[in-house]
Amino acid sequence: MGNLEELPSFRVNGIAHRFIGYELGDFDRIQFMSNLKKTVESAVTIIGDIPYKQYTFIGIGPGQGGIEHLNNTTVSFDGRELNTADGMNSMMSFLAHEYFHHYNVKRIRPFELGPFDYDKENKTNLLWVSEGLSVYYEYLIVKRADLINEQTLLNNFESSINAFENNPGRFYQSLAQASYETWSDGPFGRQGENANKSISYYDKGPAVGLILDFVIRHATQNKQSLDDVMRLLYWQYYKKLKRGFTDAEFQQACETIAGISLASEFEYVYTTKELDYNTYLAYAVLKIDVQRATEKERRKFSINQIEKTGELQSAILQSWLTSQIKVQ
Ligand SMILES: [Zn+2]
């Protein structure tokens, strides 16, 4: 309802995608829709199936945040932000995140998240999958759509890692606890005097996503990845069983794809064990460097390339950056 503007729609696999909104502002509408189409195509490539008949982005005016649904998302939107490269990048990441949610959380979903009993809280240990891995994929989706370069992709991961690693809450609350306690902590962790006792799964989630993706790629000689886990969950639980997955089933899906036990990697989910980035980044010719000028200052993590490269490691980096769909 209201005085809305509809931008020129586009089709992906023959299916219409629309953008409709309120007070969109001044920006290059053609460029924006061209970027949005690449973003949607890049996200669809990860799962390889479009489960709706039409999809609509609904801009609700300037503000913060969005809400995902099965065949649309409502998003805060101010087109004036698109007039700088950084503004366009962050808007496309945000739209990639909200769009990817139609898979990850609406269809690929934790057991507890639907059908809902709206009379009580629906608590789950797995918001780090639904939200954290949606952050992980928003970064990859815009890179694989060629909307950002490799350096910007790594910078995006650095910002999540820096936020997490400078939060003392990492010694108090695990990723699973942060998920479960979101009803009392709030979506980004506790605020006020207890802020240092909690973490945000939006920050630690993508860091653990990186570890899971690289351990799977390494264990399978780059034949499988976290994308295969997402596809397995989609086909097995959403399409076939028509239900969500439990904590154990999520880990099992990762281990089935990896072909090895991931018990020590899942300690990063269920305990506060410190993340050993370098073991996993090295699988893709990457490493993390940490700088801190004084004891009181924030630590600054940066992701860099390792100079000496092996063939498998280079191949893992390349396919992580570009990833092609495999035929089911
Ligand atoms: Zn989200």
py3Dmol code that shows the C-alpha trace and the ligand (Angstrom):
import py3Dmol

protein = """\
ATOM      1  CA  MET A   1       0.000   0.000   0.000  1.00  0.00           C
ATOM      2  CA  GLY A   2       1.170   3.536  -0.618  1.00  0.00           C
ATOM      3  CA  ASN A   3       2.832   5.587  -3.286  1.00  0.00           C
ATOM      4  CA  LEU A   4       5.250   2.957  -4.569  1.00  0.00           C
ATOM      5  CA  GLU A   5       7.687   2.822  -7.457  1.00  0.00           C
ATOM      6  CA  GLU A   6       8.481  -0.384  -9.351  1.00  0.00           C
ATOM      7  CA  LEU A   7      11.902  -0.735 -10.991  1.00  0.00           C
ATOM      8  CA  PRO A   8      12.311  -2.668 -14.287  1.00  0.00           C
ATOM      9  CA  SER A   9      12.107  -6.355 -13.290  1.00  0.00           C
ATOM     10  CA  PHE A  10      14.511  -9.092 -14.414  1.00  0.00           C
ATOM     11  CA  ARG A  11      14.255 -12.832 -14.899  1.00  0.00           C
ATOM     12  CA  VAL A  12      16.518 -15.585 -13.589  1.00  0.00           C
ATOM     13  CA  ASN A  13      15.848 -19.057 -15.030  1.00  0.00           C
ATOM     14  CA  GLY A  14      12.654 -17.545 -16.488  1.00  0.00           C
ATOM     15  CA  ILE A  15      11.378 -16.441 -13.057  1.00  0.00           C
ATOM     16  CA  ALA A  16      10.490 -12.785 -12.452  1.00  0.00           C
ATOM     17  CA  HIS A  17      12.309 -10.787  -9.748  1.00  0.00           C
ATOM     18  CA  ARG A  18      10.924  -7.382  -8.848  1.00  0.00           C
ATOM     19  CA  PHE A  19      11.991  -4.419  -6.771  1.00  0.00           C
ATOM     20  CA  ILE A  20       9.185  -2.220  -5.456  1.00  0.00           C
ATOM     21  CA  GLY A  21       9.595   0.523  -2.911  1.00  0.00           C
ATOM     22  CA  TYR A  22       8.685   3.680  -1.118  1.00  0.00           C
ATOM     23  CA  GLU A  23      10.742   6.889  -1.432  1.00  0.00           C
ATOM     24  CA  LEU A  24      13.589   5.183  -3.278  1.00  0.00           C
ATOM     25  CA  GLY A  25      15.707   8.333  -3.709  1.00  0.00           C
ATOM     26  CA  ASP A  26      17.996   9.380  -6.561  1.00  0.00           C
ATOM     27  CA  PHE A  27      20.348   6.760  -7.998  1.00  0.00           C
ATOM     28  CA  ASP A  28      21.133   4.894 -11.233  1.00  0.00           C
ATOM     29  CA  ARG A  29      18.194   2.492 -11.389  1.00  0.00           C
ATOM     30  CA  ILE A  30      19.489   0.540 -14.395  1.00  0.00           C
ATOM     31  CA  GLN A  31      22.907  -0.071 -12.786  1.00  0.00           C
ATOM     32  CA  PHE A  32      21.258  -1.060  -9.513  1.00  0.00           C
ATOM     33  CA  MET A  33      18.943  -3.631 -11.112  1.00  0.00           C
ATOM     34  CA  SER A  34      21.821  -5.013 -13.180  1.00  0.00           C
ATOM     35  CA  ASN A  35      23.852  -5.526  -9.970  1.00  0.00           C
ATOM     36  CA  LEU A  36      20.842  -7.016  -8.184  1.00  0.00           C
ATOM     37  CA  LYS A  37      20.343  -9.510 -11.011  1.00  0.00           C
ATOM     38  CA  LYS A  38      23.990 -10.624 -10.750  1.00  0.00           C
ATOM     39  CA  THR A  39      23.554 -10.955  -6.977  1.00  0.00           C
ATOM     40  CA  VAL A  40      20.447 -13.146  -7.311  1.00  0.00           C
ATOM     41  CA  GLU A  41      22.099 -15.295 -10.004  1.00  0.00           C
ATOM     42  CA  SER A  42      25.176 -15.768  -7.826  1.00  0.00           C
ATOM     43  CA  ALA A  43      23.039 -16.847  -4.847  1.00  0.00           C
ATOM     44  CA  VAL A  44      20.915 -19.199  -6.974  1.00  0.00           C
ATOM     45  CA  THR A  45      24.101 -20.830  -8.273  1.00  0.00           C
ATOM     46  CA  ILE A  46      24.979 -21.978  -4.737  1.00  0.00           C
ATOM     47  CA  ILE A  47      21.794 -24.033  -4.288  1.00  0.00           C
ATOM     48  CA  GLY A  48      20.943 -24.640  -7.957  1.00  0.00           C
ATOM     49  CA  ASP A  49      17.164 -24.487  -7.585  1.00  0.00           C
ATOM     50  CA  ILE A  50      14.603 -21.668  -7.479  1.00  0.00           C
ATOM     51  CA  PRO A  51      11.666 -22.753  -5.299  1.00  0.00           C
ATOM     52  CA  TYR A  52       9.251 -19.840  -5.880  1.00  0.00           C
ATOM     53  CA  LYS A  53       7.187 -18.545  -8.825  1.00  0.00           C
ATOM     54  CA  GLN A  54       8.094 -14.880  -8.318  1.00  0.00           C
ATOM     55  CA  TYR A  55      10.327 -12.941  -5.921  1.00  0.00           C
ATOM     56  CA  THR A  56       9.947  -9.347  -4.736  1.00  0.00           C
ATOM     57  CA  PHE A  57      12.293  -7.001  -2.906  1.00  0.00           C
ATOM     58  CA  ILE A  58      10.139  -4.509  -1.020  1.00  0.00           C
ATOM     59  CA  GLY A  59      11.908  -1.254  -0.091  1.00  0.00           C
ATOM     60  CA  ILE A  60      10.287   0.287   2.976  1.00  0.00           C
ATOM     61  CA  GLY A  61      12.233   3.573   3.049  1.00  0.00           C
ATOM     62  CA  PRO A  62      15.426   4.659   4.840  1.00  0.00           C
ATOM     63  CA  GLY A  63      16.331   2.845   8.057  1.00  0.00           C
ATOM     64  CA  GLN A  64      18.093  -0.282   9.288  1.00  0.00           C
ATOM     65  CA  GLY A  65      17.517  -3.960   8.641  1.00  0.00           C
ATOM     66  CA  GLY A  66      15.318  -6.315   6.678  1.00  0.00           C
ATOM     67  CA  ILE A  67      12.977  -9.262   7.156  1.00  0.00           C
ATOM     68  CA  GLU A  68      13.069 -12.383   5.008  1.00  0.00           C
ATOM     69  CA  HIS A  69      10.067 -14.313   3.718  1.00  0.00           C
ATOM     70  CA  LEU A  70       9.613 -17.303   1.387  1.00  0.00           C
ATOM     71  CA  ASN A  71       9.226 -15.284  -1.815  1.00  0.00           C
ATOM     72  CA  ASN A  72      10.055 -11.719  -0.825  1.00  0.00           C
ATOM     73  CA  THR A  73      12.003  -9.607   1.613  1.00  0.00           C
ATOM     74  CA  THR A  74      11.218  -6.235   3.130  1.00  0.00           C
ATOM     75  CA  VAL A  75      14.338  -4.080   3.305  1.00  0.00           C
ATOM     76  CA  SER A  76      15.247  -0.662   4.578  1.00  0.00           C
ATOM     77  CA  PHE A  77      16.435   1.159   1.496  1.00  0.00           C
ATOM     78  CA  ASP A  78      17.784   4.575   0.641  1.00  0.00           C
ATOM     79  CA  GLY A  79      18.912   4.810  -2.997  1.00  0.00           C
ATOM     80  CA  ARG A  80      21.076   7.848  -2.231  1.00  0.00           C
ATOM     81  CA  GLU A  81      23.518   5.458  -0.507  1.00  0.00           C
ATOM     82  CA  LEU A  82      24.170   3.801  -3.866  1.00  0.00           C
ATOM     83  CA  ASN A  83      25.989   6.786  -5.291  1.00  0.00           C
ATOM     84  CA  THR A  84      29.385   5.734  -3.866  1.00  0.00           C
ATOM     85  CA  ALA A  85      31.201   2.455  -4.546  1.00  0.00           C
ATOM     86  CA  ASP A  86      31.250   1.593  -0.825  1.00  0.00           C
ATOM     87  CA  GLY A  87      27.555   2.387  -0.525  1.00  0.00           C
ATOM     88  CA  MET A  88      26.710   0.174  -3.507  1.00  0.00           C
ATOM     89  CA  ASN A  89      28.892  -2.649  -2.095  1.00  0.00           C
ATOM     90  CA  SER A  90      27.307  -2.623   1.307  1.00  0.00           C
ATOM     91  CA  MET A  91      23.781  -2.404  -0.122  1.00  0.00           C
ATOM     92  CA  MET A  92      24.462  -5.383  -2.416  1.00  0.00           C
ATOM     93  CA  SER A  93      25.885  -7.390   0.515  1.00  0.00           C
ATOM     94  CA  PHE A  94      22.816  -6.544   2.565  1.00  0.00           C
ATOM     95  CA  LEU A  95      20.418  -7.512  -0.249  1.00  0.00           C
ATOM     96  CA  ALA A  96      22.426 -10.714  -0.878  1.00  0.00           C
ATOM     97  CA  HIS A  97      22.020 -11.583   2.816  1.00  0.00           C
ATOM     98  CA  GLU A  98      18.267 -10.975   2.887  1.00  0.00           C
ATOM     99  CA  TYR A  99      17.800 -12.774  -0.425  1.00  0.00           C
ATOM    100  CA  PHE A 100      19.882 -15.804   0.634  1.00  0.00           C
ATOM    101  CA  HIS A 101      17.637 -16.128   3.699  1.00  0.00           C
ATOM    102  CA  HIS A 102      14.834 -17.456   1.478  1.00  0.00           C
ATOM    103  CA  TYR A 103      17.070 -20.530   1.321  1.00  0.00           C
ATOM    104  CA  ASN A 104      18.982 -20.343   4.571  1.00  0.00           C
ATOM    105  CA  VAL A 105      16.469 -20.035   7.446  1.00  0.00           C
ATOM    106  CA  LYS A 106      13.177 -20.060   5.550  1.00  0.00           C
ATOM    107  CA  ARG A 107      13.768 -23.397   3.785  1.00  0.00           C
ATOM    108  CA  ILE A 108      17.127 -24.714   5.010  1.00  0.00           C
ATOM    109  CA  ARG A 109      16.176 -24.322   8.641  1.00  0.00           C
ATOM    110  CA  PRO A 110      16.833 -25.479  12.173  1.00  0.00           C
ATOM    111  CA  PHE A 111      14.244 -27.936  13.481  1.00  0.00           C
ATOM    112  CA  GLU A 112      12.919 -25.428  16.024  1.00  0.00           C
ATOM    113  CA  LEU A 113      12.267 -22.660  13.470  1.00  0.00           C
ATOM    114  CA  GLY A 114       8.909 -23.640  12.099  1.00  0.00           C
ATOM    115  CA  PRO A 115       6.140 -24.452  12.194  1.00  0.00           C
ATOM    116  CA  PHE A 116       6.126 -21.862  14.973  1.00  0.00           C
ATOM    117  CA  ASP A 117       4.238 -21.805  18.233  1.00  0.00           C
ATOM    118  CA  TYR A 118       3.760 -18.069  18.518  1.00  0.00           C
ATOM    119  CA  ASP A 119       2.764 -18.382  22.189  1.00  0.00           C
ATOM    120  CA  LYS A 120       6.343 -19.061  23.276  1.00  0.00           C
ATOM    121  CA  GLU A 121       9.968 -18.457  22.360  1.00  0.00           C
ATOM    122  CA  ASN A 122      11.321 -20.839  19.725  1.00  0.00           C
ATOM    123  CA  LYS A 123      14.866 -21.354  20.981  1.00  0.00           C
ATOM    124  CA  THR A 124      17.569 -22.924  18.843  1.00  0.00           C
ATOM    125  CA  ASN A 125      21.338 -23.442  19.049  1.00  0.00           C
ATOM    126  CA  LEU A 126      21.578 -22.898  15.312  1.00  0.00           C
ATOM    127  CA  LEU A 127      21.112 -19.190  14.643  1.00  0.00           C
ATOM    128  CA  TRP A 128      24.829 -19.155  13.907  1.00  0.00           C
ATOM    129  CA  VAL A 129      23.928 -21.276  10.850  1.00  0.00           C
ATOM    130  CA  SER A 130      20.860 -19.256   9.858  1.00  0.00           C
ATOM    131  CA  GLU A 131      22.403 -15.819  10.429  1.00  0.00           C
ATOM    132  CA  GLY A 132      26.147 -16.377  10.715  1.00  0.00           C
ATOM    133  CA  LEU A 133      26.379 -18.465   7.563  1.00  0.00           C
ATOM    134  CA  SER A 134      24.082 -16.002   5.761  1.00  0.00           C
ATOM    135  CA  VAL A 135      26.737 -13.363   6.507  1.00  0.00           C
ATOM    136  CA  TYR A 136      29.355 -15.844   5.262  1.00  0.00           C
ATOM    137  CA  TYR A 137      27.431 -16.286   2.025  1.00  0.00           C
ATOM    138  CA  GLU A 138      26.548 -12.617   1.519  1.00  0.00           C
ATOM    139  CA  TYR A 139      30.302 -11.935   1.277  1.00  0.00           C
ATOM    140  CA  LEU A 140      30.849 -14.785  -1.190  1.00  0.00           C
ATOM    141  CA  ILE A 141      27.744 -14.059  -3.272  1.00  0.00           C
ATOM    142  CA  VAL A 142      28.803 -10.507  -4.156  1.00  0.00           C
ATOM    143  CA  LYS A 143      32.383 -11.642  -4.860  1.00  0.00           C
ATOM    144  CA  ARG A 144      31.240 -14.487  -7.103  1.00  0.00           C
ATOM    145  CA  ALA A 145      28.917 -11.995  -8.852  1.00  0.00           C
ATOM    146  CA  ASP A 146      32.057  -9.939  -9.599  1.00  0.00           C
ATOM    147  CA  LEU A 147      30.613  -6.926  -7.795  1.00  0.00           C
ATOM    148  CA  ILE A 148      33.592  -6.755  -5.419  1.00  0.00           C
ATOM    149  CA  ASN A 149      37.191  -7.891  -5.788  1.00  0.00           C
ATOM    150  CA  GLU A 150      39.153 -10.411  -3.725  1.00  0.00           C
ATOM    151  CA  GLN A 151      40.642  -7.729  -1.461  1.00  0.00           C
ATOM    152  CA  THR A 152      37.201  -6.375  -0.533  1.00  0.00           C
ATOM    153  CA  LEU A 153      36.032  -9.934   0.158  1.00  0.00           C
ATOM    154  CA  LEU A 154      38.940 -10.499   2.538  1.00  0.00           C
ATOM    155  CA  ASN A 155      38.297  -7.094   4.139  1.00  0.00           C
ATOM    156  CA  ASN A 156      34.708  -8.160   4.805  1.00  0.00           C
ATOM    157  CA  PHE A 157      35.906 -11.289   6.621  1.00  0.00           C
ATOM    158  CA  GLU A 158      38.470  -9.201   8.513  1.00  0.00           C
ATOM    159  CA  SER A 159      35.740  -6.899   9.813  1.00  0.00           C
ATOM    160  CA  SER A 160      33.772  -9.871  11.221  1.00  0.00           C
ATOM    161  CA  ILE A 161      36.914 -11.409  12.735  1.00  0.00           C
ATOM    162  CA  ASN A 162      38.070  -8.120  14.271  1.00  0.00           C
ATOM    163  CA  ALA A 163      34.680  -7.538  15.849  1.00  0.00           C
ATOM    164  CA  PHE A 164      34.670 -11.038  17.350  1.00  0.00           C
ATOM    165  CA  GLU A 165      38.315 -11.198  18.425  1.00  0.00           C
ATOM    166  CA  ASN A 166      38.157  -7.858  20.244  1.00  0.00           C
ATOM    167  CA  ASN A 167      35.093  -8.855  22.218  1.00  0.00           C
ATOM    168  CA  PRO A 168      35.995 -10.294  25.671  1.00  0.00           C
ATOM    169  CA  GLY A 169      32.665 -12.149  25.520  1.00  0.00           C
ATOM    170  CA  ARG A 170      34.410 -14.766  23.374  1.00  0.00           C
ATOM    171  CA  PHE A 171      35.728 -16.380  26.578  1.00  0.00           C
ATOM    172  CA  TYR A 172      32.244 -16.525  28.148  1.00  0.00           C
ATOM    173  CA  GLN A 173      29.757 -17.533  25.508  1.00  0.00           C
ATOM    174  CA  SER A 174      29.916 -20.167  22.765  1.00  0.00           C
ATOM    175  CA  LEU A 175      28.344 -19.771  19.351  1.00  0.00           C
ATOM    176  CA  ALA A 176      25.587 -22.237  20.251  1.00  0.00           C
ATOM    177  CA  GLN A 177      24.892 -20.369  23.513  1.00  0.00           C
ATOM    178  CA  ALA A 178      24.769 -17.011  21.706  1.00  0.00           C
ATOM    179  CA  SER A 179      22.161 -18.546  19.393  1.00  0.00           C
ATOM    180  CA  TYR A 180      20.077 -20.054  22.180  1.00  0.00           C
ATOM    181  CA  GLU A 181      20.223 -16.994  24.424  1.00  0.00           C
ATOM    182  CA  THR A 182      19.230 -14.487  21.736  1.00  0.00           C
ATOM    183  CA  TRP A 183      15.781 -14.219  23.307  1.00  0.00           C
ATOM    184  CA  SER A 184      17.314 -12.644  26.428  1.00  0.00           C
ATOM    185  CA  ASP A 185      20.563 -11.201  24.979  1.00  0.00           C
ATOM    186  CA  GLY A 186      19.108  -9.572  21.853  1.00  0.00           C
ATOM    187  CA  PRO A 187      20.214 -10.348  18.281  1.00  0.00           C
ATOM    188  CA  PHE A 188      23.699  -8.795  18.597  1.00  0.00           C
ATOM    189  CA  GLY A 189      24.534  -9.963  22.140  1.00  0.00           C
ATOM    190  CA  ARG A 190      24.039  -8.361  25.543  1.00  0.00           C
ATOM    191  CA  GLN A 191      24.151  -4.598  25.850  1.00  0.00           C
ATOM    192  CA  GLY A 192      25.104  -2.403  28.811  1.00  0.00           C
ATOM    193  CA  GLU A 193      27.202  -3.679  31.706  1.00  0.00           C
ATOM    194  CA  ASN A 194      27.044  -7.325  30.591  1.00  0.00           C
ATOM    195  CA  ALA A 195      28.054  -6.571  26.993  1.00  0.00           C
ATOM    196  CA  ASN A 196      31.461  -8.170  27.598  1.00  0.00           C
ATOM    197  CA  LYS A 197      29.895 -11.506  28.575  1.00  0.00           C
ATOM    198  CA  SER A 198      28.330 -12.323  25.217  1.00  0.00           C
ATOM    199  CA  ILE A 199      29.193 -12.511  21.528  1.00  0.00           C
ATOM    200  CA  SER A 200      27.372 -11.945  18.249  1.00  0.00           C
ATOM    201  CA  TYR A 201      26.759 -14.930  15.981  1.00  0.00           C
ATOM    202  CA  TYR A 202      26.822 -12.420  13.115  1.00  0.00           C
ATOM    203  CA  ASP A 203      30.558 -11.997  13.821  1.00  0.00           C
ATOM    204  CA  LYS A 204      31.725 -15.445  14.916  1.00  0.00           C
ATOM    205  CA  GLY A 205      29.391 -17.287  12.500  1.00  0.00           C
ATOM    206  CA  PRO A 206      31.190 -16.231   9.295  1.00  0.00           C
ATOM    207  CA  ALA A 207      34.587 -16.944  10.940  1.00  0.00           C
ATOM    208  CA  VAL A 208      33.503 -20.509  11.731  1.00  0.00           C
ATOM    209  CA  GLY A 209      31.995 -20.741   8.220  1.00  0.00           C
ATOM    210  CA  LEU A 210      35.450 -20.065   6.831  1.00  0.00           C
ATOM    211  CA  ILE A 211      36.958 -22.841   8.960  1.00  0.00           C
ATOM    212  CA  LEU A 212      34.269 -25.375   7.988  1.00  0.00           C
ATOM    213  CA  ASP A 213      34.465 -24.526   4.287  1.00  0.00           C
ATOM    214  CA  PHE A 214      38.258 -24.793   4.150  1.00  0.00           C
ATOM    215  CA  VAL A 215      38.465 -28.005   6.201  1.00  0.00           C
ATOM    216  CA  ILE A 216      35.903 -29.645   3.886  1.00  0.00           C
ATOM    217  CA  ARG A 217      37.711 -28.470   0.751  1.00  0.00           C
ATOM    218  CA  HIS A 218      41.041 -29.675   2.154  1.00  0.00           C
ATOM    219  CA  ALA A 219      39.712 -33.059   3.316  1.00  0.00           C
ATOM    220  CA  THR A 220      38.101 -33.771  -0.071  1.00  0.00           C
ATOM    221  CA  GLN A 221      40.958 -32.551  -2.269  1.00  0.00           C
ATOM    222  CA  ASN A 222      38.752 -29.591  -3.268  1.00  0.00           C
ATOM    223  CA  LYS A 223      35.929 -31.828  -4.527  1.00  0.00           C
ATOM    224  CA  GLN A 224      33.373 -30.719  -1.903  1.00  0.00           C
ATOM    225  CA  SER A 225      32.677 -27.541   0.034  1.00  0.00           C
ATOM    226  CA  LEU A 226      30.294 -25.848   2.434  1.00  0.00           C
ATOM    227  CA  ASP A 227      28.122 -25.175  -0.636  1.00  0.00           C
ATOM    228  CA  ASP A 228      27.604 -28.953  -0.879  1.00  0.00           C
ATOM    229  CA  VAL A 229      26.501 -28.982   2.761  1.00  0.00           C
ATOM    230  CA  MET A 230      23.911 -26.280   2.029  1.00  0.00           C
ATOM    231  CA  ARG A 231      22.677 -28.211  -1.004  1.00  0.00           C
ATOM    232  CA  LEU A 232      22.478 -31.451   1.007  1.00  0.00           C
ATOM    233  CA  LEU A 233      20.408 -29.701   3.694  1.00  0.00           C
ATOM    234  CA  TYR A 234      18.148 -28.156   1.050  1.00  0.00           C
ATOM    235  CA  TRP A 235      17.426 -31.396  -0.810  1.00  0.00           C
ATOM    236  CA  GLN A 236      17.380 -33.734   2.166  1.00  0.00           C
ATOM    237  CA  TYR A 237      15.538 -31.752   4.824  1.00  0.00           C
ATOM    238  CA  TYR A 238      13.541 -29.079   2.962  1.00  0.00           C
ATOM    239  CA  LYS A 239      12.601 -30.951  -0.208  1.00  0.00           C
ATOM    240  CA  LYS A 240      12.486 -34.589   0.889  1.00  0.00           C
ATOM    241  CA  LEU A 241      11.740 -34.692   4.619  1.00  0.00           C
ATOM    242  CA  LYS A 242       9.959 -31.300   4.678  1.00  0.00           C
ATOM    243  CA  ARG A 243      11.337 -30.380   8.083  1.00  0.00           C
ATOM    244  CA  GLY A 244      14.212 -28.628   9.771  1.00  0.00           C
ATOM    245  CA  PHE A 245      17.442 -30.277  10.940  1.00  0.00           C
ATOM    246  CA  THR A 246      18.714 -30.820  14.472  1.00  0.00           C
ATOM    247  CA  ASP A 247      22.127 -29.778  15.812  1.00  0.00           C
ATOM    248  CA  ALA A 248      23.397 -33.330  15.325  1.00  0.00           C
ATOM    249  CA  GLU A 249      22.011 -33.502  11.793  1.00  0.00           C
ATOM    250  CA  PHE A 250      23.776 -30.284  10.814  1.00  0.00           C
ATOM    251  CA  GLN A 251      27.113 -31.629  12.038  1.00  0.00           C
ATOM    252  CA  GLN A 252      26.372 -34.958  10.383  1.00  0.00           C
ATOM    253  CA  ALA A 253      25.703 -33.182   7.042  1.00  0.00           C
ATOM    254  CA  CYS A 254      29.070 -31.424   7.297  1.00  0.00           C
ATOM    255  CA  GLU A 255      30.842 -34.696   8.151  1.00  0.00           C
ATOM    256  CA  THR A 256      29.088 -36.608   5.359  1.00  0.00           C
ATOM    257  CA  ILE A 257      30.306 -34.039   2.832  1.00  0.00           C
ATOM    258  CA  ALA A 258      33.798 -33.828   4.374  1.00  0.00           C
ATOM    259  CA  GLY A 259      34.124 -37.614   4.703  1.00  0.00           C
ATOM    260  CA  ILE A 260      35.894 -37.155   8.063  1.00  0.00           C
ATOM    261  CA  SER A 261      34.986 -36.369  11.665  1.00  0.00           C
ATOM    262  CA  LEU A 262      34.756 -32.636  12.312  1.00  0.00           C
ATOM    263  CA  ALA A 263      34.530 -33.045  16.092  1.00  0.00           C
ATOM    264  CA  SER A 264      37.409 -30.661  16.749  1.00  0.00           C
ATOM    265  CA  GLU A 265      36.014 -27.990  14.369  1.00  0.00           C
ATOM    266  CA  PHE A 266      32.601 -28.179  16.076  1.00  0.00           C
ATOM    267  CA  GLU A 267      34.318 -27.295  19.351  1.00  0.00           C
ATOM    268  CA  TYR A 268      34.347 -23.789  17.832  1.00  0.00           C
ATOM    269  CA  VAL A 269      30.548 -23.959  17.931  1.00  0.00           C
ATOM    270  CA  TYR A 270      29.918 -25.586  21.300  1.00  0.00           C
ATOM    271  CA  THR A 271      32.862 -24.269  23.354  1.00  0.00           C
ATOM    272  CA  THR A 272      34.834 -21.037  23.624  1.00  0.00           C
ATOM    273  CA  LYS A 273      38.018 -22.644  22.267  1.00  0.00           C
ATOM    274  CA  GLU A 274      40.094 -19.996  20.468  1.00  0.00           C
ATOM    275  CA  LEU A 275      39.855 -20.101  16.683  1.00  0.00           C
ATOM    276  CA  ASP A 276      42.992 -21.448  15.019  1.00  0.00           C
ATOM    277  CA  TYR A 277      42.574 -19.496  11.778  1.00  0.00           C
ATOM    278  CA  ASN A 278      45.981 -20.189  10.306  1.00  0.00           C
ATOM    279  CA  THR A 279      45.665 -23.971  10.121  1.00  0.00           C
ATOM    280  CA  TYR A 280      42.565 -23.569   7.956  1.00  0.00           C
ATOM    281  CA  LEU A 281      43.471 -20.454   5.963  1.00  0.00           C
ATOM    282  CA  ALA A 282      46.690 -22.173   4.891  1.00  0.00           C
ATOM    283  CA  TYR A 283      44.552 -24.735   3.031  1.00  0.00           C
ATOM    284  CA  ALA A 284      43.720 -21.870   0.634  1.00  0.00           C
ATOM    285  CA  VAL A 285      47.113 -20.094   0.549  1.00  0.00           C
ATOM    286  CA  LEU A 286      45.933 -17.538   3.111  1.00  0.00           C
ATOM    287  CA  LYS A 287      47.083 -16.546   6.584  1.00  0.00           C
ATOM    288  CA  ILE A 288      46.025 -14.169   9.276  1.00  0.00           C
ATOM    289  CA  ASP A 289      48.330 -11.548  10.783  1.00  0.00           C
ATOM    290  CA  VAL A 290      47.650  -9.887  14.129  1.00  0.00           C
ATOM    291  CA  GLN A 291      48.920  -6.477  15.116  1.00  0.00           C
ATOM    292  CA  ARG A 292      48.584  -4.580  18.354  1.00  0.00           C
ATOM    293  CA  ALA A 293      50.505  -1.434  19.167  1.00  0.00           C
ATOM    294  CA  THR A 294      49.933  -1.467  22.928  1.00  0.00           C
ATOM    295  CA  GLU A 295      48.424  -3.898  25.410  1.00  0.00           C
ATOM    296  CA  LYS A 296      45.284  -1.760  25.698  1.00  0.00           C
ATOM    297  CA  GLU A 297      44.596  -1.307  22.022  1.00  0.00           C
ATOM    298  CA  ARG A 298      42.302  -3.457  19.947  1.00  0.00           C
ATOM    299  CA  ARG A 299      44.017  -6.273  18.107  1.00  0.00           C
ATOM    300  CA  LYS A 300      43.957  -5.828  14.356  1.00  0.00           C
ATOM    301  CA  PHE A 301      43.579  -9.001  12.276  1.00  0.00           C
ATOM    302  CA  SER A 302      44.325  -8.947   8.566  1.00  0.00           C
ATOM    303  CA  ILE A 303      44.082 -11.766   6.026  1.00  0.00           C
ATOM    304  CA  ASN A 304      46.952 -12.056   3.577  1.00  0.00           C
ATOM    305  CA  GLN A 305      48.228 -14.440   0.934  1.00  0.00           C
ATOM    306  CA  ILE A 306      51.012 -16.872   1.761  1.00  0.00           C
ATOM    307  CA  GLU A 307      53.859 -16.563  -0.685  1.00  0.00           C
ATOM    308  CA  LYS A 308      54.740 -20.185  -1.284  1.00  0.00           C
ATOM    309  CA  THR A 309      51.794 -22.009  -2.769  1.00  0.00           C
ATOM    310  CA  GLY A 310      50.945 -25.619  -3.418  1.00  0.00           C
ATOM    311  CA  GLU A 311      48.783 -26.687  -6.329  1.00  0.00           C
ATOM    312  CA  LEU A 312      45.874 -27.930  -4.208  1.00  0.00           C
ATOM    313  CA  GLN A 313      45.898 -24.809  -2.022  1.00  0.00           C
ATOM    314  CA  SER A 314      45.804 -22.492  -5.065  1.00  0.00           C
ATOM    315  CA  ALA A 315      42.976 -24.531  -6.567  1.00  0.00           C
ATOM    316  CA  ILE A 316      41.029 -24.297  -3.285  1.00  0.00           C
ATOM    317  CA  LEU A 317      41.422 -20.512  -3.204  1.00  0.00           C
ATOM    318  CA  GLN A 318      40.293 -20.189  -6.823  1.00  0.00           C
ATOM    319  CA  SER A 319      37.227 -22.368  -6.496  1.00  0.00           C
ATOM    320  CA  TRP A 320      36.277 -20.705  -3.199  1.00  0.00           C
ATOM    321  CA  LEU A 321      36.360 -17.322  -4.951  1.00  0.00           C
ATOM    322  CA  THR A 322      34.439 -18.413  -8.037  1.00  0.00           C
ATOM    323  CA  SER A 323      32.683 -21.709  -7.184  1.00  0.00           C
ATOM    324  CA  GLN A 324      30.708 -23.463  -9.879  1.00  0.00           C
ATOM    325  CA  ILE A 325      27.540 -25.456  -9.314  1.00  0.00           C
ATOM    326  CA  LYS A 326      27.673 -29.196  -9.708  1.00  0.00           C
ATOM    327  CA  VAL A 327      24.829 -30.999 -11.408  1.00  0.00           C
ATOM    328  CA  GLN A 328      22.690 -32.830  -8.824  1.00  0.00           C
TER     329      GLN A 328
END
"""
ligand_1 = """\
1
ZN
Zn 19.866 -12.152 8.555
"""
view = py3Dmol.view(width=600, height=400)
view.addModel(protein, "pdb")
view.setStyle({"model": 0}, {"cartoon": {"style": "trace"}})
view.addModel(ligand_1, "xyz")
view.setStyle({"model": 1}, {"stick": {}})
view.zoomTo()
view.show()
